[in-house]
Amino acid sequence: MPGPHPVEGSVGVSGMSTCLEGLKEAHGRPWPKELIALGPEESAQQMVLRRIQELSDSDQQDPFMLADLDILASRHQAFCQALPQVSPFYAVKCNSSPWVLRVLAALGTGFDCASQVELEQVLGLGVAPSRIIYANPCKPASHIRYAARHGVQLLTFDSEEELTKVAQHHPGARLLLRLRTQDSQSIFPLSTKFGASLEACGHLLTSARDLGLAVVGASFHVGSNCQTPQSFTQAIADCRCVFEMGRGAGHDMSCLDIGGGFPGTEDSGPKFEEMARVISAALAQDFPEERGVKVIAEPGRFYMESVCTAAVNIIAKKAVLEPGGSRKLMYYLNDGHYGSFRLGHREPVPRVPIVVKEFCSEPPLFPCTLYGPTCDASDRLFLEDVRLPELDVGDWLVFPSMGAYTSSMSCSFNGFLPATICYTMGPQLRSLLEAEPESRVG
Ligand SMILES: Cc1ncc(COP(=O)(O)O)c(C=O)c1O
């Protein structure tokens, strides 16, 4: 079998990286073996190819995910540069891998948690409760009690029933009223499930006051992978109305949460910088800085999508003749809908992987259905076929930009375990983590 060689973007493998296992970090513990320190000239892409080579040479061709933590740090920097007036509270649901959270904790982001387990994960890193928002408008009572016991005060709500629960289980909470948005243009809309209409807000604000609860602001989410930056403009203007209503009801309105929805890559749809310009203009109009309102956001996809690369192996293959006589291929991969590709059915266009194989000349392409490994016939990566060359069992496919809503949504249906994750980091990030208190890196 030839060595790994991507059809696109071929790179060599230098053999310079070190597994950080055995290296002692500041607190005398060994670094875990899933963490790879990149040498000065090395890239995470080279590590993917090296790992593929190692696995191909062994008898284990399990799928894996490689997370480039330096990209995560640069996404954080890009967010803060484009929206300096907004504090990011990373949406843990997007990717809750331990090293992702550790790096973000060290970089100083806040965190948006959706459940007790996510709260536990973030608090367990030594993050102060004041850096956490429990941003699920419909929460189990026991999780609300957990937040109360651990000092997590900032909570969202969008209904009277939630207010009743919070009054009973967390009377000292500081609440943000989540507003419904016009998010039908987003790839993953959320407003059918969450958000109060503007008309309902007046009543909710007086109900909160009558229950003795403090509403401190408003929040919204324009839908994940928002395609229309103007959705932010409208939602921010609506929040201004909610702030006025809240103040009228006697609440001290001081926090605006503009949610997530920022693009994960620049491949299609609106560019992040353009979106940030639209948001900044809307904030300047409706929440000018001199009013002293704290503005936060809950980015997930923007931070994580480009961080991870998934490598999957072809475990079985069939060739079929279509009614017109044309040839079609069915590839069965060891990762699929129940693994890293849960959202593949809902993405507007299928992702075309990089083929890790050497060809003498430009190979012909065939329509290919990419199936996952389970016995469920709907376990396919995408609803549409992709065009790929003729490949063999044992060949590898690489999918870049697989960091958002992938590992965090995978399960072990049919006994196929989620892809293992390894992480790369360069020297700068490593120094930052070494300087962290023990609770963050242990
Ligand atoms: C409440 C909340 N905040 C933030 C996010 C993150 O959104 P995104 O990944 O689009 O930035 C989500 C995603 O579903 C969400 O439900």
The ligand as a MOL file (V3000), in Angstrom:
LIG
                    3D

  0  0  0     0  0            999 V3000
M  V30 BEGIN CTAB
M  V30 COUNTS 16 16 0 0 0
M  V30 BEGIN ATOM
M  V30 1 C -27.9430 29.0680 23.6130 0
M  V30 2 C -26.8800 28.8570 22.6030 0
M  V30 3 N -25.8020 29.6500 22.6430 0
M  V30 4 C -24.7970 29.5150 21.7770 0
M  V30 5 C -24.8280 28.5390 20.7950 0
M  V30 6 C -23.6560 28.4300 19.8590 0
M  V30 7 O -24.0140 28.8180 18.5970 0
M  V30 8 P -22.9580 28.8640 17.3940 0
M  V30 9 O -22.2410 27.5810 17.4090 0
M  V30 10 O -23.7820 29.0830 16.2050 0
M  V30 11 O -22.0340 30.0140 17.6490 0
M  V30 12 C -25.9530 27.7040 20.6820 0
M  V30 13 C -26.0420 26.6980 19.6250 0
M  V30 14 O -26.9680 25.9560 19.5100 0
M  V30 15 C -27.0050 27.8740 21.6180 0
M  V30 16 O -28.0970 27.0860 21.5860 0
M  V30 END ATOM
M  V30 BEGIN BOND
M  V30 1 1 1 2
M  V30 2 1 2 3
M  V30 3 2 2 15
M  V30 4 2 3 4
M  V30 5 1 4 5
M  V30 6 1 5 6
M  V30 7 2 5 12
M  V30 8 1 6 7
M  V30 9 1 7 8
M  V30 10 2 8 9
M  V30 11 1 8 10
M  V30 12 1 8 11
M  V30 13 1 12 13
M  V30 14 1 12 15
M  V30 15 2 13 14
M  V30 16 1 15 16
M  V30 END BOND
M  V30 END CTAB
M  END
